[in-house]
Amino acid sequence: MAILTYLIPVSLFLGGMGLAAFFWAMKTKQFEDPEGDANRILTKDWDDRPKP
């Protein structure tokens, strides 16, 4: 039972880090164009310089 005193704070910390990473991804607009990415991998055209 003593191991729970270590596992619970570690799991809360890791969960908080995952939540912070998710909010960072939302803030930097990582999920801006999911349809475009899905269509882009299906095309035969090769683009050496993708649009930013």
mmCIF file of the N, C-alpha and C atoms, coordinates in Angstrom:
data_MODEL
# 
_entry.id   MODEL 
# 
loop_
_atom_site.group_PDB 
_atom_site.id 
_atom_site.type_symbol 
_atom_site.label_atom_id 
_atom_site.label_alt_id 
_atom_site.label_comp_id 
_atom_site.label_asym_id 
_atom_site.label_entity_id 
_atom_site.label_seq_id 
_atom_site.pdbx_PDB_ins_code 
_atom_site.Cartn_x 
_atom_site.Cartn_y 
_atom_site.Cartn_z 
_atom_site.occupancy 
_atom_site.B_iso_or_equiv 
_atom_site.pdbx_formal_charge 
_atom_site.auth_seq_id 
_atom_site.auth_comp_id 
_atom_site.auth_asym_id 
_atom_site.auth_atom_id 
_atom_site.pdbx_PDB_model_num 
ATOM 1   N N  . MET A 1 1  ? 0.812  -1.199 0.000   1.00 0.00 ? 1  MET A N  1 
ATOM 2   C CA . MET A 1 1  ? 0.000  0.000  0.000   1.00 0.00 ? 1  MET A CA 1 
ATOM 3   C C  . MET A 1 1  ? 0.856  1.263  0.000   1.00 0.00 ? 1  MET A C  1 
ATOM 4   N N  . ALA A 1 2  ? 2.073  1.166  0.482   1.00 0.00 ? 2  ALA A N  1 
ATOM 5   C CA . ALA A 1 2  ? 2.935  2.346  0.535   1.00 0.00 ? 2  ALA A CA 1 
ATOM 6   C C  . ALA A 1 2  ? 3.328  2.805  -0.861  1.00 0.00 ? 2  ALA A C  1 
ATOM 7   N N  . ILE A 1 3  ? 3.319  1.884  -1.819  1.00 0.00 ? 3  ILE A N  1 
ATOM 8   C CA . ILE A 1 3  ? 3.688  2.243  -3.192  1.00 0.00 ? 3  ILE A CA 1 
ATOM 9   C C  . ILE A 1 3  ? 2.676  3.213  -3.799  1.00 0.00 ? 3  ILE A C  1 
ATOM 10  N N  . LEU A 1 4  ? 1.432  3.190  -3.299  1.00 0.00 ? 4  LEU A N  1 
ATOM 11  C CA . LEU A 1 4  ? 0.415  4.102  -3.810  1.00 0.00 ? 4  LEU A CA 1 
ATOM 12  C C  . LEU A 1 4  ? 0.756  5.555  -3.507  1.00 0.00 ? 4  LEU A C  1 
ATOM 13  N N  . THR A 1 5  ? 1.520  5.804  -2.466  1.00 0.00 ? 5  THR A N  1 
ATOM 14  C CA . THR A 1 5  ? 1.904  7.180  -2.149  1.00 0.00 ? 5  THR A CA 1 
ATOM 15  C C  . THR A 1 5  ? 2.851  7.735  -3.209  1.00 0.00 ? 5  THR A C  1 
ATOM 16  N N  . TYR A 1 6  ? 3.497  6.865  -3.962  1.00 0.00 ? 6  TYR A N  1 
ATOM 17  C CA . TYR A 1 6  ? 4.357  7.289  -5.068  1.00 0.00 ? 6  TYR A CA 1 
ATOM 18  C C  . TYR A 1 6  ? 3.625  7.243  -6.411  1.00 0.00 ? 6  TYR A C  1 
ATOM 19  N N  . LEU A 1 7  ? 2.824  6.227  -6.606  1.00 0.00 ? 7  LEU A N  1 
ATOM 20  C CA . LEU A 1 7  ? 2.172  6.045  -7.901  1.00 0.00 ? 7  LEU A CA 1 
ATOM 21  C C  . LEU A 1 7  ? 1.094  7.087  -8.184  1.00 0.00 ? 7  LEU A C  1 
ATOM 22  N N  . ILE A 1 8  ? 0.347  7.483  -7.191  1.00 0.00 ? 8  ILE A N  1 
ATOM 23  C CA . ILE A 1 8  ? -0.726 8.453  -7.416  1.00 0.00 ? 8  ILE A CA 1 
ATOM 24  C C  . ILE A 1 8  ? -0.174 9.820  -7.817  1.00 0.00 ? 8  ILE A C  1 
ATOM 25  N N  . PRO A 1 9  ? 0.812  10.388 -7.118  1.00 0.00 ? 9  PRO A N  1 
ATOM 26  C CA . PRO A 1 9  ? 1.353  11.677 -7.583  1.00 0.00 ? 9  PRO A CA 1 
ATOM 27  C C  . PRO A 1 9  ? 2.050  11.584 -8.942  1.00 0.00 ? 9  PRO A C  1 
ATOM 28  N N  . VAL A 1 10 ? 2.729  10.477 -9.211  1.00 0.00 ? 10 VAL A N  1 
ATOM 29  C CA . VAL A 1 10 ? 3.382  10.315 -10.507 1.00 0.00 ? 10 VAL A CA 1 
ATOM 30  C C  . VAL A 1 10 ? 2.346  10.251 -11.618 1.00 0.00 ? 10 VAL A C  1 
ATOM 31  N N  . SER A 1 11 ? 1.270  9.520  -11.403 1.00 0.00 ? 11 SER A N  1 
ATOM 32  C CA . SER A 1 11 ? 0.234  9.421  -12.429 1.00 0.00 ? 11 SER A CA 1 
ATOM 33  C C  . SER A 1 11 ? -0.475 10.760 -12.633 1.00 0.00 ? 11 SER A C  1 
ATOM 34  N N  . LEU A 1 12 ? -0.703 11.513 -11.570 1.00 0.00 ? 12 LEU A N  1 
ATOM 35  C CA . LEU A 1 12 ? -1.305 12.838 -11.711 1.00 0.00 ? 12 LEU A CA 1 
ATOM 36  C C  . LEU A 1 12 ? -0.361 13.787 -12.455 1.00 0.00 ? 12 LEU A C  1 
ATOM 37  N N  . PHE A 1 13 ? 0.923  13.697 -12.179 1.00 0.00 ? 13 PHE A N  1 
ATOM 38  C CA . PHE A 1 13 ? 1.898  14.529 -12.868 1.00 0.00 ? 13 PHE A CA 1 
ATOM 39  C C  . PHE A 1 13 ? 1.947  14.192 -14.355 1.00 0.00 ? 13 PHE A C  1 
ATOM 40  N N  . LEU A 1 14 ? 1.991  12.922 -14.704 1.00 0.00 ? 14 LEU A N  1 
ATOM 41  C CA . LEU A 1 14 ? 2.021  12.522 -16.110 1.00 0.00 ? 14 LEU A CA 1 
ATOM 42  C C  . LEU A 1 14 ? 0.730  12.903 -16.832 1.00 0.00 ? 14 LEU A C  1 
ATOM 43  N N  . GLY A 1 15 ? -0.391 12.776 -16.160 1.00 0.00 ? 15 GLY A N  1 
ATOM 44  C CA . GLY A 1 15 ? -1.654 13.205 -16.748 1.00 0.00 ? 15 GLY A CA 1 
ATOM 45  C C  . GLY A 1 15 ? -1.673 14.701 -16.985 1.00 0.00 ? 15 GLY A C  1 
ATOM 46  N N  . GLY A 1 16 ? -1.131 15.460 -16.044 1.00 0.00 ? 16 GLY A N  1 
ATOM 47  C CA . GLY A 1 16 ? -1.045 16.907 -16.213 1.00 0.00 ? 16 GLY A CA 1 
ATOM 48  C C  . GLY A 1 16 ? -0.117 17.289 -17.358 1.00 0.00 ? 16 GLY A C  1 
ATOM 49  N N  . MET A 1 17 ? 0.971  16.561 -17.523 1.00 0.00 ? 17 MET A N  1 
ATOM 50  C CA . MET A 1 17 ? 1.889  16.823 -18.624 1.00 0.00 ? 17 MET A CA 1 
ATOM 51  C C  . MET A 1 17 ? 1.206  16.534 -19.965 1.00 0.00 ? 17 MET A C  1 
ATOM 52  N N  . GLY A 1 18 ? 0.433  15.462 -20.028 1.00 0.00 ? 18 GLY A N  1 
ATOM 53  C CA . GLY A 1 18 ? -0.307 15.145 -21.246 1.00 0.00 ? 18 GLY A CA 1 
ATOM 54  C C  . GLY A 1 18 ? -1.354 16.207 -21.555 1.00 0.00 ? 18 GLY A C  1 
ATOM 55  N N  . LEU A 1 19 ? -2.029 16.696 -20.535 1.00 0.00 ? 19 LEU A N  1 
ATOM 56  C CA . LEU A 1 19 ? -3.015 17.751 -20.725 1.00 0.00 ? 19 LEU A CA 1 
ATOM 57  C C  . LEU A 1 19 ? -2.351 19.046 -21.178 1.00 0.00 ? 19 LEU A C  1 
ATOM 58  N N  . ALA A 1 20 ? -1.204 19.360 -20.604 1.00 0.00 ? 20 ALA A N  1 
ATOM 59  C CA . ALA A 1 20 ? -0.460 20.559 -21.014 1.00 0.00 ? 20 ALA A CA 1 
ATOM 60  C C  . ALA A 1 20 ? 0.008  20.432 -22.464 1.00 0.00 ? 20 ALA A C  1 
ATOM 61  N N  . ALA A 1 21 ? 0.449  19.243 -22.868 1.00 0.00 ? 21 ALA A N  1 
ATOM 62  C CA . ALA A 1 21 ? 0.876  19.025 -24.252 1.00 0.00 ? 21 ALA A CA 1 
ATOM 63  C C  . ALA A 1 21 ? -0.311 19.171 -25.210 1.00 0.00 ? 21 ALA A C  1 
ATOM 64  N N  . PHE A 1 22 ? -1.470 18.712 -24.797 1.00 0.00 ? 22 PHE A N  1 
ATOM 65  C CA . PHE A 1 22 ? -2.667 18.856 -25.631 1.00 0.00 ? 22 PHE A CA 1 
ATOM 66  C C  . PHE A 1 22 ? -3.040 20.320 -25.799 1.00 0.00 ? 22 PHE A C  1 
ATOM 67  N N  . PHE A 1 23 ? -3.018 21.084 -24.696 1.00 0.00 ? 23 PHE A N  1 
ATOM 68  C CA . PHE A 1 23 ? -3.348 22.505 -24.800 1.00 0.00 ? 23 PHE A CA 1 
ATOM 69  C C  . PHE A 1 23 ? -2.310 23.257 -25.622 1.00 0.00 ? 23 PHE A C  1 
ATOM 70  N N  . TRP A 1 24 ? -1.037 22.869 -25.510 1.00 0.00 ? 24 TRP A N  1 
ATOM 71  C CA . TRP A 1 24 ? -0.003 23.485 -26.331 1.00 0.00 ? 24 TRP A CA 1 
ATOM 72  C C  . TRP A 1 24 ? -0.270 23.209 -27.812 1.00 0.00 ? 24 TRP A C  1 
ATOM 73  N N  . ALA A 1 25 ? -0.655 21.986 -28.148 1.00 0.00 ? 25 ALA A N  1 
ATOM 74  C CA . ALA A 1 25 ? -0.943 21.643 -29.543 1.00 0.00 ? 25 ALA A CA 1 
ATOM 75  C C  . ALA A 1 25 ? -2.153 22.422 -30.054 1.00 0.00 ? 25 ALA A C  1 
ATOM 76  N N  . MET A 1 26 ? -3.147 22.633 -29.216 1.00 0.00 ? 26 MET A N  1 
ATOM 77  C CA . MET A 1 26 ? -4.302 23.422 -29.623 1.00 0.00 ? 26 MET A CA 1 
ATOM 78  C C  . MET A 1 26 ? -3.922 24.891 -29.809 1.00 0.00 ? 26 MET A C  1 
ATOM 79  N N  . LYS A 1 27 ? -3.057 25.404 -28.931 1.00 0.00 ? 27 LYS A N  1 
ATOM 80  C CA . LYS A 1 27 ? -2.650 26.805 -29.007 1.00 0.00 ? 27 LYS A CA 1 
ATOM 81  C C  . LYS A 1 27 ? -1.816 27.089 -30.250 1.00 0.00 ? 27 LYS A C  1 
ATOM 82  N N  . THR A 1 28 ? -0.970 26.146 -30.650 1.00 0.00 ? 28 THR A N  1 
ATOM 83  C CA . THR A 1 28 ? -0.111 26.346 -31.823 1.00 0.00 ? 28 THR A CA 1 
ATOM 84  C C  . THR A 1 28 ? -0.765 25.842 -33.099 1.00 0.00 ? 28 THR A C  1 
ATOM 85  N N  . LYS A 1 29 ? -2.067 25.557 -33.036 1.00 0.00 ? 29 LYS A N  1 
ATOM 86  C CA . LYS A 1 29 ? -2.882 25.182 -34.198 1.00 0.00 ? 29 LYS A CA 1 
ATOM 87  C C  . LYS A 1 29 ? -2.337 23.960 -34.942 1.00 0.00 ? 29 LYS A C  1 
ATOM 88  N N  . GLN A 1 30 ? -2.006 22.919 -34.190 1.00 0.00 ? 30 GLN A N  1 
ATOM 89  C CA . GLN A 1 30 ? -1.522 21.684 -34.790 1.00 0.00 ? 30 GLN A CA 1 
ATOM 90  C C  . GLN A 1 30 ? -2.647 20.914 -35.478 1.00 0.00 ? 30 GLN A C  1 
ATOM 91  N N  . PHE A 1 31 ? -3.889 21.174 -35.095 1.00 0.00 ? 31 PHE A N  1 
ATOM 92  C CA . PHE A 1 31 ? -5.035 20.443 -35.634 1.00 0.00 ? 31 PHE A CA 1 
ATOM 93  C C  . PHE A 1 31 ? -5.850 21.332 -36.570 1.00 0.00 ? 31 PHE A C  1 
ATOM 94  N N  . GLU A 1 32 ? -5.194 22.225 -37.282 1.00 0.00 ? 32 GLU A N  1 
ATOM 95  C CA . GLU A 1 32 ? -5.878 23.246 -38.082 1.00 0.00 ? 32 GLU A CA 1 
ATOM 96  C C  . GLU A 1 32 ? -6.579 22.657 -39.309 1.00 0.00 ? 32 GLU A C  1 
ATOM 97  N N  . ASP A 1 33 ? -5.940 21.722 -40.021 1.00 0.00 ? 33 ASP A N  1 
ATOM 98  C CA . ASP A 1 33 ? -6.480 21.255 -41.302 1.00 0.00 ? 33 ASP A CA 1 
ATOM 99  C C  . ASP A 1 33 ? -6.423 19.727 -41.398 1.00 0.00 ? 33 ASP A C  1 
ATOM 100 N N  . PRO A 1 34 ? -7.249 18.998 -40.652 1.00 0.00 ? 34 PRO A N  1 
ATOM 101 C CA . PRO A 1 34 ? -7.178 17.546 -40.710 1.00 0.00 ? 34 PRO A CA 1 
ATOM 102 C C  . PRO A 1 34 ? -7.660 16.963 -42.041 1.00 0.00 ? 34 PRO A C  1 
ATOM 103 N N  . GLU A 1 35 ? -8.613 17.631 -42.700 1.00 0.00 ? 35 GLU A N  1 
ATOM 104 C CA . GLU A 1 35 ? -9.092 17.112 -43.978 1.00 0.00 ? 35 GLU A CA 1 
ATOM 105 C C  . GLU A 1 35 ? -8.021 17.259 -45.056 1.00 0.00 ? 35 GLU A C  1 
ATOM 106 N N  . GLY A 1 36 ? -7.306 18.356 -45.032 1.00 0.00 ? 36 GLY A N  1 
ATOM 107 C CA . GLY A 1 36 ? -6.247 18.580 -46.014 1.00 0.00 ? 36 GLY A CA 1 
ATOM 108 C C  . GLY A 1 36 ? -5.131 17.551 -45.883 1.00 0.00 ? 36 GLY A C  1 
ATOM 109 N N  . ASP A 1 37 ? -4.756 17.223 -44.647 1.00 0.00 ? 37 ASP A N  1 
ATOM 110 C CA . ASP A 1 37 ? -3.722 16.217 -44.436 1.00 0.00 ? 37 ASP A CA 1 
ATOM 111 C C  . ASP A 1 37 ? -4.177 14.851 -44.934 1.00 0.00 ? 37 ASP A C  1 
ATOM 112 N N  . ALA A 1 38 ? -5.434 14.528 -44.699 1.00 0.00 ? 38 ALA A N  1 
ATOM 113 C CA . ALA A 1 38 ? -5.944 13.232 -45.130 1.00 0.00 ? 38 ALA A CA 1 
ATOM 114 C C  . ALA A 1 38 ? -5.961 13.135 -46.656 1.00 0.00 ? 38 ALA A C  1 
ATOM 115 N N  . ASN A 1 39 ? -6.307 14.200 -47.330 1.00 0.00 ? 39 ASN A N  1 
ATOM 116 C CA . ASN A 1 39 ? -6.335 14.187 -48.788 1.00 0.00 ? 39 ASN A CA 1 
ATOM 117 C C  . ASN A 1 39 ? -4.933 14.277 -49.381 1.00 0.00 ? 39 ASN A C  1 
ATOM 118 N N  . ARG A 1 40 ? -4.032 14.947 -48.714 1.00 0.00 ? 40 ARG A N  1 
ATOM 119 C CA . ARG A 1 40 ? -2.686 15.156 -49.224 1.00 0.00 ? 40 ARG A CA 1 
ATOM 120 C C  . ARG A 1 40 ? -1.910 13.842 -49.330 1.00 0.00 ? 40 ARG A C  1 
ATOM 121 N N  . ILE A 1 41 ? -2.132 12.906 -48.422 1.00 0.00 ? 41 ILE A N  1 
ATOM 122 C CA . ILE A 1 41 ? -1.375 11.658 -48.482 1.00 0.00 ? 41 ILE A CA 1 
ATOM 123 C C  . ILE A 1 41 ? -1.894 10.730 -49.579 1.00 0.00 ? 41 ILE A C  1 
ATOM 124 N N  . LEU A 1 42 ? -3.086 11.004 -50.106 1.00 0.00 ? 42 LEU A N  1 
ATOM 125 C CA . LEU A 1 42 ? -3.655 10.145 -51.136 1.00 0.00 ? 42 LEU A CA 1 
ATOM 126 C C  . LEU A 1 42 ? -3.315 10.603 -52.554 1.00 0.00 ? 42 LEU A C  1 
ATOM 127 N N  . THR A 1 43 ? -2.766 11.787 -52.716 1.00 0.00 ? 43 THR A N  1 
ATOM 128 C CA . THR A 1 43 ? -2.460 12.290 -54.054 1.00 0.00 ? 43 THR A CA 1 
ATOM 129 C C  . THR A 1 43 ? -1.131 11.742 -54.546 1.00 0.00 ? 43 THR A C  1 
ATOM 130 N N  . LYS A 1 44 ? -0.982 11.673 -55.851 1.00 0.00 ? 44 LYS A N  1 
ATOM 131 C CA . LYS A 1 44 ? 0.252  11.198 -56.464 1.00 0.00 ? 44 LYS A CA 1 
ATOM 132 C C  . LYS A 1 44 ? 1.262  12.327 -56.668 1.00 0.00 ? 44 LYS A C  1 
ATOM 133 N N  . ASP A 1 45 ? 0.813  13.576 -56.507 1.00 0.00 ? 45 ASP A N  1 
ATOM 134 C CA . ASP A 1 45 ? 1.696  14.721 -56.714 1.00 0.00 ? 45 ASP A CA 1 
ATOM 135 C C  . ASP A 1 45 ? 2.725  14.810 -55.598 1.00 0.00 ? 45 ASP A C  1 
ATOM 136 N N  . TRP A 1 46 ? 3.950  15.144 -55.974 1.00 0.00 ? 46 TRP A N  1 
ATOM 137 C CA . TRP A 1 46 ? 5.013  15.308 -54.990 1.00 0.00 ? 46 TRP A CA 1 
ATOM 138 C C  . TRP A 1 46 ? 5.299  16.801 -54.857 1.00 0.00 ? 46 TRP A C  1 
ATOM 139 N N  . ASP A 1 47 ? 5.315  17.287 -53.641 1.00 0.00 ? 47 ASP A N  1 
ATOM 140 C CA . ASP A 1 47 ? 5.526  18.712 -53.385 1.00 0.00 ? 47 ASP A CA 1 
ATOM 141 C C  . ASP A 1 47 ? 6.808  18.872 -52.569 1.00 0.00 ? 47 ASP A C  1 
ATOM 142 N N  . ASP A 1 48 ? 7.852  19.407 -53.194 1.00 0.00 ? 48 ASP A N  1 
ATOM 143 C CA . ASP A 1 48 ? 9.125  19.597 -52.499 1.00 0.00 ? 48 ASP A CA 1 
ATOM 144 C C  . ASP A 1 48 ? 9.039  20.711 -51.455 1.00 0.00 ? 48 ASP A C  1 
ATOM 145 N N  . ARG A 1 49 ? 8.186  21.674 -51.704 1.00 0.00 ? 49 ARG A N  1 
ATOM 146 C CA . ARG A 1 49 ? 8.044  22.797 -50.779 1.00 0.00 ? 49 ARG A CA 1 
ATOM 147 C C  . ARG A 1 49 ? 6.574  22.956 -50.386 1.00 0.00 ? 49 ARG A C  1 
ATOM 148 N N  . PRO A 1 50 ? 6.152  22.269 -49.333 1.00 0.00 ? 50 PRO A N  1 
ATOM 149 C CA . PRO A 1 50 ? 4.751  22.375 -48.931 1.00 0.00 ? 50 PRO A CA 1 
ATOM 150 C C  . PRO A 1 50 ? 4.444  23.781 -48.391 1.00 0.00 ? 50 PRO A C  1 
ATOM 151 N N  . LYS A 1 51 ? 3.178  24.141 -48.463 1.00 0.00 ? 51 LYS A N  1 
ATOM 152 C CA . LYS A 1 51 ? 2.745  25.448 -47.991 1.00 0.00 ? 51 LYS A CA 1 
ATOM 153 C C  . LYS A 1 51 ? 2.829  25.492 -46.474 1.00 0.00 ? 51 LYS A C  1 
ATOM 154 N N  . PRO A 1 52 ? 3.226  26.630 -45.891 1.00 0.00 ? 52 PRO A N  1 
ATOM 155 C CA . PRO A 1 52 ? 3.327  26.723 -44.422 1.00 0.00 ? 52 PRO A CA 1 
ATOM 156 C C  . PRO A 1 52 ? 1.982  26.787 -43.752 1.00 0.00 ? 52 PRO A C  1 
# 
